[in-house]
Amino acid sequence: MKSSNMQLSKLMGIVLVIAGFMMIVTKLSVEAGAEEFRIQVSGTGETINGTPQEKVLLYYSGEIINHGTKSFIIRSVEPILSEEAESLLVDPKAQILIYNTKVKPKDTLNIEGSFELDTSTQSEEEITDLLPGIIAYKVTYSDKESEIFPLYSETYLQNKKTR
């Protein structure tokens, strides 16, 4: 009886050691995978003419930086507009920039484009308050995976609305 309890204890010890080893290996492989794909959208800027007009261009630019250890392909970038800017779009179709460009580790992909807005009913102050017009970018990469990169915190956007 004592021998069978001892064997059971040894078996349980071996099972626990194997389970612990598996948890460590799983954690390391998840962390390694996270290092492989790390991108950042930065250096964003926008300009708009402050005079009310029927058609005015909102220009934007930025960059996508690969901070990971592997190359990947940026398929497309879609700017996500604020509600205010979106309501003034002359052509409300989604503005998707197609790149299909390989971005190597530590490389940068520059993004730029423009939207046509109807600001004829806006004052100069309201036009200035449209910025930031782009609040995030939806980046589609590799095998059609996509991720949204907010440019501003929710607090900032809420405070902007209450001004």
C-alpha positions as CSV (number, residue, x, y, z in Angstrom):
1,M,0.0,0.0,0.0
2,K,2.8,2.4,1.0
3,S,4.6,1.5,-2.3
4,S,1.6,2.3,-4.4
5,N,1.2,5.7,-2.7
6,M,4.8,6.4,-3.3
7,Q,4.5,5.5,-7.0
8,L,1.4,7.7,-7.3
9,S,3.3,10.6,-5.7
10,K,6.2,10.2,-8.1
11,L,3.8,10.0,-11.1
12,M,2.0,13.2,-9.9
13,G,5.3,14.9,-9.5
14,I,6.4,14.0,-13.0
15,V,3.0,15.2,-14.4
16,L,3.4,18.5,-12.6
17,V,6.9,19.0,-13.9
18,I,5.8,18.3,-17.5
19,A,2.8,20.7,-17.1
20,G,5.1,23.4,-15.8
21,F,7.5,22.9,-18.6
22,M,4.6,23.1,-21.2
23,M,3.4,26.4,-19.6
24,I,6.8,27.9,-19.9
25,V,7.3,26.8,-23.5
26,T,3.8,28.1,-24.4
27,K,4.5,31.5,-22.8
28,L,7.8,31.8,-24.6
29,S,6.4,31.0,-28.0
30,V,3.5,33.5,-27.5
31,E,6.0,36.2,-26.6
32,A,8.2,35.4,-29.5
33,G,5.2,35.6,-31.9
34,A,4.3,39.0,-30.5
35,E,7.8,40.2,-31.3
36,E,7.6,39.1,-34.9
37,F,4.7,41.5,-35.7
38,R,4.9,45.0,-34.1
39,I,4.0,48.0,-36.2
40,Q,3.4,51.6,-35.2
41,V,1.5,54.4,-37.0
42,S,3.2,57.7,-36.2
43,G,4.2,61.0,-37.6
44,T,0.7,61.8,-38.6
45,G,-0.3,65.3,-39.7
46,E,-3.3,67.0,-41.4
47,T,-3.9,70.3,-43.1
48,I,-7.1,72.0,-44.4
49,N,-7.9,75.3,-45.9
50,G,-9.7,77.4,-43.2
51,T,-11.9,79.3,-45.7
52,P,-15.4,77.9,-46.2
53,Q,-15.7,76.4,-49.7
54,E,-17.9,73.9,-51.4
55,K,-14.9,71.6,-52.0
56,V,-11.9,71.7,-49.8
57,L,-9.2,69.1,-49.4
58,L,-8.2,67.6,-46.1
59,Y,-4.6,66.3,-46.6
60,Y,-3.1,63.8,-44.3
61,S,0.2,61.9,-44.0
62,G,1.9,59.5,-41.6
63,E,4.1,56.5,-41.5
64,I,3.9,52.9,-40.6
65,I,7.0,51.5,-38.8
66,N,7.9,47.8,-38.5
67,H,9.4,47.3,-35.0
68,G,9.1,43.6,-35.4
69,T,11.7,41.0,-36.3
70,K,10.0,39.8,-39.5
71,S,9.0,41.4,-42.8
72,F,5.3,41.6,-43.6
73,I,3.1,43.0,-46.4
74,I,1.0,46.1,-45.9
75,R,-2.1,45.4,-48.1
76,S,-4.0,48.6,-47.4
77,V,-4.5,51.5,-45.1
78,E,-7.9,53.0,-44.5
79,P,-8.1,56.3,-42.6
80,I,-11.0,56.4,-40.1
81,L,-12.6,59.9,-39.9
82,S,-14.2,61.7,-37.0
83,E,-18.0,61.9,-37.2
84,E,-17.7,65.7,-38.0
85,A,-15.4,65.2,-40.9
86,E,-17.3,62.2,-42.2
87,S,-20.5,64.1,-42.3
88,L,-18.9,66.7,-44.7
89,L,-17.4,64.2,-47.2
90,V,-18.2,65.0,-50.8
91,D,-17.8,61.4,-51.8
92,P,-18.7,59.2,-48.8
93,K,-17.1,56.0,-50.3
94,A,-14.4,54.5,-48.1
95,Q,-10.9,55.9,-48.9
96,I,-8.7,52.9,-48.9
97,L,-5.1,53.3,-49.9
98,I,-3.8,50.1,-51.6
99,Y,-0.1,49.4,-51.1
100,N,0.7,45.7,-51.3
101,T,4.2,46.6,-50.1
102,K,6.7,44.5,-48.2
103,V,8.0,46.3,-45.1
104,K,11.2,44.8,-43.7
105,P,12.1,45.0,-40.0
106,K,13.0,48.6,-39.0
107,D,11.6,49.9,-42.3
108,T,9.0,52.6,-42.7
109,L,6.1,52.9,-45.2
110,N,4.9,56.5,-45.8
111,I,1.2,57.0,-46.2
112,E,-0.5,60.1,-47.6
113,G,-3.8,61.0,-49.2
114,S,-6.6,63.5,-49.1
115,F,-10.4,63.8,-48.7
116,E,-12.7,66.2,-50.3
117,L,-15.0,68.0,-47.9
118,D,-17.9,70.4,-48.4
119,T,-17.3,73.2,-45.8
120,S,-19.6,75.7,-47.5
121,T,-21.9,75.7,-44.5
122,Q,-19.1,75.9,-41.9
123,S,-17.5,78.9,-40.2
124,E,-13.8,79.3,-40.2
125,E,-13.8,78.3,-36.5
126,E,-15.8,75.1,-37.3
127,I,-13.4,74.2,-40.1
128,T,-10.5,74.6,-37.7
129,D,-12.3,72.4,-35.2
130,L,-12.6,69.6,-37.7
131,L,-9.0,68.7,-37.0
132,P,-8.2,66.0,-36.2
133,G,-10.3,64.7,-39.0
134,I,-8.6,61.3,-39.0
135,I,-8.9,59.6,-35.6
136,A,-7.5,56.1,-36.5
137,Y,-6.1,54.0,-39.3
138,K,-7.2,50.5,-40.2
139,V,-4.2,48.6,-41.5
140,T,-4.7,45.4,-43.4
141,Y,-1.5,43.3,-43.6
142,S,-0.2,39.9,-44.6
143,D,-3.0,37.5,-45.2
144,K,-5.9,40.0,-44.9
145,E,-5.5,40.4,-41.2
146,S,-6.4,43.9,-40.0
147,E,-5.9,46.0,-37.0
148,I,-7.1,49.5,-36.0
149,F,-4.6,52.0,-34.7
150,P,-6.2,54.9,-32.8
151,L,-4.3,58.2,-33.1
152,Y,-5.9,59.8,-30.1
153,S,-7.1,58.8,-26.7
154,E,-10.9,58.5,-26.0
155,T,-10.5,61.3,-23.3
156,Y,-8.9,63.7,-25.8
157,L,-11.7,63.0,-28.4
158,Q,-14.4,63.4,-25.7
159,N,-12.9,66.7,-24.5
160,K,-12.7,68.0,-28.1
161,K,-16.5,67.4,-28.5
162,T,-17.4,69.3,-25.3
163,R,-15.4,72.5,-26.2
